[in-house]
Amino acid sequence: MLIPEFARPIAIGLAVMGAVFLALGAQFQNDAVTEHHAPKQFKLRSLHLRQVLDLLRRPRWLTGTTFMALAIIVQLGALALAPLIVVQPIGAIALIITSILNARIYKLKLDPKTFGAIALTMLGVAGFVLFAATSATQVKLDDAMLLQVVGVLIVVLVIFGSLFYFSRGKVGPLHYIFGAGVLYGFVASLAKVVIQRVIQADINWLTLLALVALAAAAILGGWFVQNAYAAGPPDLVIAGLTVIDPVVAVGIAIVILGEASMAELGQVLGFGVSGLVAIAGVLVLSKVHPQLSKKLEV
């Protein structure tokens, strides 16, 4: 059973709500991490397991986690009502909210370069959503598609797990953000697959396998995010996640799930150009953000 087209505006509204919750959750979690486990001046570092477990006793971190849970719930609703490539990029709205919140909390003055980087990111993501909304199509998800997504994710988990383990935490925030963004892109894709298969009444061992892979990606991605908070401001983390996450998710939706199978050449080129613009915005933001006084190693 396919969802009717008129449900897409509702899905977009839910995605916007999810972006608001995501921004609030990121700010609360970042404050808890930096207050207890990071120095006043941001430096490149990683959290130990005991430090992460200690966050479970911090009310501010738990409040942020609650907002994150709400973001996930409404985002799942959005994914149930519209194709993945339509709703996933909308999370970039969280970048604007987080930037304003973080600036007020730390009494920072965002300069024109920072606003320009944010605007560049938003422009790229807005273009992405526009092209997706006009070309996305819903498809019936079969076992072969699910196996391909899970198979690629297993390879990604092995690669990231190995790289970050052997690096012993000696990486910059952009490395953590990139890793989390890729993993969360798979989480969104698998969530869409599972929801769609439930709608299709097609529940079997492959669906359960997808749930297990989803959980593994979410846990490792969450670990990366907490380390990114310890090394950089929340708006940089959100900027990376709200660009890399949808780029990965949309790539999976296009290449494996076939949600853009009806797109014309011009629309496909629009996807590519918009994605590059958004990524460029994140890279610029990582260089000009006033809270990152020292040059980040990437």
C-alpha positions in Angstrom: 0.0 0.0 0.0 1.5 3.3 -1.1 0.9 6.6 0.8 -1.2 9.2 -1.2 0.5 12.3 -2.5 -1.6 14.7 -0.3 0.2 13.2 2.8 3.5 14.9 1.8 2.7 18.3 3.3 2.0 16.6 6.6 5.3 14.7 6.3 7.1 18.0 5.7 5.5 19.5 8.7 6.5 16.6 10.9 10.1 16.9 9.6 10.2 20.6 10.5 9.0 19.7 14.1 11.8 17.0 14.2 14.3 19.7 13.2 13.2 21.9 16.1 13.5 19.0 18.6 16.9 18.0 17.1 18.3 21.5 17.6 17.1 21.6 21.2 18.5 18.1 21.9 21.8 19.0 20.4 22.2 22.1 22.4 21.3 20.5 25.7 23.6 17.5 25.1 26.4 19.7 24.0 26.2 21.8 27.1 26.3 18.7 29.3 29.3 17.2 27.5 31.4 20.4 27.4 30.5 21.4 31.0 31.6 18.2 32.5 34.1 16.6 30.1 35.6 19.2 27.9 37.7 22.3 28.6 36.5 25.9 28.3 38.4 26.3 25.0 37.4 23.6 22.5 40.2 21.2 21.8 40.5 18.0 19.8 39.8 15.1 22.1 37.5 12.1 22.6 35.4 10.8 25.5 36.2 7.6 27.3 33.5 5.1 28.0 33.2 6.0 31.6 32.7 9.7 30.7 29.9 8.7 28.3 28.2 6.6 31.0 28.6 9.5 33.5 26.4 11.6 31.2 23.5 9.3 32.0 23.4 11.0 35.5 23.4 14.6 34.0 19.8 16.1 33.9 20.8 18.4 31.1 22.1 15.6 29.0 18.9 13.5 29.7 16.8 16.5 28.7 18.7 16.7 25.5 18.2 13.0 25.0 14.4 13.4 25.5 14.3 16.0 22.8 16.3 13.7 20.5 13.8 10.9 21.2 11.0 13.3 20.2 12.9 14.2 17.0 13.2 10.5 16.1 9.5 9.9 16.7 8.2 12.7 14.5 10.9 11.9 11.9 9.6 8.3 11.7 6.1 9.7 11.2 7.5 11.8 8.4 9.3 8.9 6.8 6.0 6.8 6.9 4.2 9.5 5.0 6.7 10.5 2.3 9.7 9.3 0.3 13.0 9.5 2.2 14.5 12.0 -0.2 11.8 14.5 0.5 11.8 14.6 4.3 15.4 13.8 5.4 17.1 17.0 4.2 14.6 19.2 6.0 16.5 18.6 9.2 18.9 21.3 8.1 16.5 23.8 9.7 18.0 22.7 13.0 21.2 24.5 11.9 19.6 27.9 12.1 18.0 27.2 15.5 21.1 25.7 17.0 23.3 28.6 15.8 21.0 31.2 17.4 20.7 29.2 20.7 24.4 28.5 21.0 25.3 32.2 20.3 22.9 33.4 23.0 24.1 30.9 25.6 27.8 31.6 25.1 27.2 35.3 24.4 28.9 35.0 21.0 28.5 37.5 18.1 28.1 35.6 14.9 30.0 37.5 12.2 29.0 37.8 8.5 31.3 35.0 7.5 29.5 32.6 9.9 26.1 33.7 8.7 27.3 33.3 5.1 28.4 29.8 5.8 25.0 29.0 7.4 23.2 30.6 4.5 25.3 28.6 2.0 24.5 25.4 3.8 20.8 26.2 3.9 20.7 27.1 0.2 22.2 23.8 -0.8 19.8 21.8 1.4 16.8 23.9 0.2 17.7 23.1 -3.4 18.0 19.4 -2.5 14.5 19.3 -1.0 13.1 21.2 -3.9 14.4 18.8 -6.5 13.4 15.8 -4.3 9.9 17.0 -3.8 9.3 17.4 -7.6 10.8 14.1 -8.6 10.5 11.6 -5.8 8.4 8.5 -6.3 7.4 5.8 -3.8 8.4 2.2 -4.6 7.7 -1.3 -3.3 10.7 -2.4 -1.3 11.8 -6.0 -1.9 14.2 -8.3 -0.2 17.0 -7.6 -2.6 16.9 -3.8 -1.8 17.0 -4.5 2.0 19.9 -6.9 1.7 21.9 -4.3 -0.3 21.4 -1.6 2.3 22.2 -3.9 5.2 25.2 -5.3 3.3 26.7 -1.9 2.6 26.0 -0.8 6.2 27.9 -3.8 7.6 30.9 -2.9 5.5 30.7 0.7 6.7 30.4 -0.4 10.4 33.5 -2.5 10.1 35.5 0.3 8.4 34.5 3.0 10.8 34.7 0.9 13.9 38.3 -0.2 12.9 39.4 3.3 11.9 38.2 5.0 15.1 39.4 2.2 17.3 43.0 2.2 16.0 43.1 6.1 15.9 42.7 6.0 19.7 40.6 9.2 19.6 43.3 11.3 17.9 40.8 12.7 15.3 39.1 16.1 14.9 35.4 16.9 15.2 34.8 16.8 11.5 35.9 13.1 11.5 33.4 12.3 14.2 30.7 14.4 12.4 31.4 12.7 9.1 31.2 9.2 10.7 28.0 10.0 12.5 26.4 11.6 9.5 27.1 8.5 7.3 25.8 6.2 10.0 22.7 8.2 10.6 22.1 8.3 6.9 21.9 4.5 7.0 19.7 4.7 10.1 17.2 6.9 8.3 17.3 4.6 5.2 16.8 1.4 7.3 14.0 3.1 9.3 12.3 4.0 6.0 12.7 0.4 4.7 11.3 -1.2 7.9 8.4 1.2 8.0 7.6 0.6 4.4 7.8 -3.2 4.8 5.4 -3.0 7.8 3.0 -1.0 5.6 3.4 -3.6 2.9 2.7 -6.3 5.6 6.0 -7.8 4.5 7.6 -8.7 7.9 10.2 -11.5 8.0 13.7 -12.3 9.3 15.2 -9.7 6.9 13.1 -7.0 8.5 14.4 -8.0 11.9 18.0 -8.0 10.5 17.4 -4.5 9.3 16.3 -3.5 12.9 19.4 -5.0 14.4 21.6 -3.2 11.8 19.7 0.0 12.5 20.4 -0.3 16.2 24.1 -0.9 15.7 24.4 2.1 13.4 22.5 4.3 15.8 24.7 3.3 18.8 28.0 3.9 17.0 26.7 7.1 15.5 25.6 8.3 18.9 29.1 7.6 20.3 30.6 9.7 17.4 28.2 12.6 18.1 29.1 12.8 21.8 32.7 13.0 20.9 32.0 15.7 18.4 30.3 17.7 21.1 33.4 17.5 23.2 35.5 18.9 20.4 33.4 21.6 18.7 30.3 23.7 19.0 26.8 22.2 18.5 26.0 24.2 15.4 29.0 22.7 13.6 27.9 19.3 14.7 24.3 19.9 13.5 25.6 21.5 10.2 27.6 18.3 9.5 24.8 15.9 10.4 22.1 17.8 8.6 24.1 17.7 5.4 26.0 14.4 5.5 23.1 12.4 6.9 20.6 13.4 4.1 23.3 13.1 1.4 24.0 9.5 2.4 20.3 8.7 2.9 19.3 10.3 -0.4 22.1 8.5 -2.2 20.8 5.2 -0.8 17.2 6.2 -1.8 18.3 7.0 -5.3 20.8 4.2 -6.0 19.3 1.3 -4.1 15.7 2.1 -3.3 14.9 3.8 -6.7 13.0 6.8 -5.2 14.3 9.0 -8.0 13.8 6.6 -10.8 11.5 9.0 -12.5 13.8 12.0 -12.2 15.0 13.7 -15.3 18.7 14.5 -16.0 18.3 18.1 -15.0 16.9 17.1 -11.6 19.7 14.6 -11.0 22.2 17.3 -11.8 20.3 19.6 -9.4 20.7 16.9 -6.6 24.5 16.9 -7.2 25.0 20.6 -7.3 22.8 21.3 -4.3 24.7 18.6 -2.3 28.1 20.1 -3.2 26.9 23.6 -2.2 25.6 22.3 1.2 28.9 20.4 1.9 30.9 23.5 1.0 28.8 25.5 3.5 29.7 23.1 6.3 33.4 23.2 5.5 33.4 27.0 5.5 31.5 27.0 8.8 34.2 24.7 10.4 36.8 27.3 9.5 35.1 30.6 10.4 33.0 29.8 13.4 34.0 32.1 16.3 33.9 29.4 18.9 36.6 27.5 17.0 39.5 29.9 17.7 42.1 27.4 16.8 42.4 25.8 13.4 40.8 22.3 13.4 42.7 19.4 12.2 40.6 17.5 9.7 
